[in-house]
Amino acid sequence: MCRPSLAAMSTLLMASPPSLIIRAPLMEGEEVPSYFLCPISLQLMKDPVTLSTGITYDRESIEHWIFASRRSTCPVSRKILPDSEILTPNHTLRRLIRSWCSLDGVAKQLLPAVKLPAVDAARVAELLELHPLAALRQLRAVVEESERGKRCVEAASGAVDFVVSFVVAGEEAHCAEALDILRSLRVSGADLVGRNPRIVESLTAILRRRGDSQIQSRANSMHLLDVLVREMSHDELAALGEEVFLEVVNVVREGVSQQATKAALRVLATACSCPTGRSRVKAVRAGAVAALVEVLLADPERRACELALVGMDQACRCAEGRAELVAHAAGVAAVATKLLRVSDAGSERAVRVLHSVARHAATPGLVREMEEVGAVAELCLVLQLECRRKTKEKAREILRLHARAWRASPCLPPSFHLS
């Protein structure tokens, strides 16, 4: 059997291939026609698709370019692509590649035997007409298949609400599958709450579940709650029940997962930023201050530290929060040790926490403790090093407030003794 000539292949493809042949290490000495290679990955194409610009790419590479990286141009021609760009399967090229691989003995696993049909919003809408459980599983397959599948599910009318309905229903097995889908999508928190008033209550119930089999569902629920809270109004944040804060704090304490902990810390920081202050009190009553101290003592990576300090700053804006921090045996020390050791943003939050307790909860015992745990020395360093202006101003105010009590401290400049 004779191999088709490169010229014949060119005619079938209705394109002019580049003059150079790029070598690919599939088989020793084997030359791969350059137009069998994806212009993005420079690898043999497994599922060639053609854009409206006439350029062909491997499906995986171009879908990542368009949907994951959110680029709106053709990589080769640089032409602007329409919002509803259609990836047209290039069956002719695919058959040629398969034939070429077969003739040369190239491993057949390089090319998938079966490819799922292209997905679009209309296809997703058809799936919703199936039996609910069958539709849920099909949607999960679509979401897991590609970035394009995710975008199609997001765009299909009623698809996200259909998935959320399983979360609200609360049946464990189906709920877990629905959460896996929602975790992969970019959804609007405001829209979800507006169309599904019980969703926060449902997510809280899932967070309440315990056991190794519930870890992933709890982590996904925490992620979704984070999405919802970030888009809530001040009134909605103030209306969050204490049971929500209790379960969020439990996620922080139990270390469900690294990502779940960060999501929980963001929820605490966002919810406690509500101007009315009611959310702060609820969080403190749920044990947020002690949980945040534990996070700081565990010395997590930078972002988790920053989030914990933001939450502590918010909690200490109410008397209950300051009292909890001062009463904690390691509270002030945990905050002081993060000064100048996390980031500029982290140092600013740590100074704000110390400023809150030094100004509004300054018992003789607290003032002594601040010196004993090194907080005074750290505040003096803040003044000497390159820090944000507001951070320095608050550090200077703390030192002036209690300069007389700290006069014996060797790190306190004489100028403060005279204030």
C-alpha angles and dihedrals in degrees: 000000000000125000115241110252120249089243091056090049090051091054092050091050091049089221138105108244120216115268094238123080113216117215118228122191095238095117129000111270094003118138118211117208105247093231089061087066124085110245089223105044097022087222129124106279116247098184110015116201129179127223126217086261089067095246118129124218138168108271095234094052098046093043089054089048094051105030107026098034092034095223118160101199136081106256094224105032095030089219118149112258122220117252090247095048111173120214105216115204110240098218094172093057092043091055091048092051092047091049092048092049092048094050093049097043093243111165108275093216087076087079121050113236094215129029125193113245116263112276126222136163091270092055090050089051089054091053090057089063091064125092105295096247092045090048091050092053092046091051090051090052090050092050093047093046099068149333088259089058091055093050091048092053090049091051099044112101112251096001097113093044089049090056092044090055089069090053091051091047087057101208103154103226097044092037091057091052092048091050091052089056095046091048089062097049133082102233135172112248093201092053093047093052092043094053098034110040092177097054097099090049090049094049090049090053090052091049087054091063118100135199137078092274090061099052096096094044091050091048091050091047090052091051092050093046088053090054091050097046094050090062099040122115121240090258091053092049091050090051095057109120125239090246088066092055091044092057093042090053089049090056089054093048097045096045094224088180137328093256092045090052091053091048090050091049090051091050091052093047094047097043093047091053089073106123094225091067094220092114091053092056091048091050092049092049088052090058099258096145095055091045092051091049089053090052092052092047090051088060098222125185120296101269094050090050091051092050092048091051091048089052091047091050090053093045092050091057088081126061092239092057094048091049091052093050094048091047093051110096093223100026102104092037092052091054095043093053090060093060110115091353104087113035140300089273091049093049091050091053093045091052090048090054092050090046091054095053095038091052102037106022103031105148117167088252092055092048091052091046092053090057094043095052093048099254092129092052091048092050090052089052090052088061092050100046133064104277136146115287094240091049091054092047092055093044090052091049092052091051093048092048093060103021092123092055091048097043090117092057109110092211096058112096116237090243090071092053089062095051 
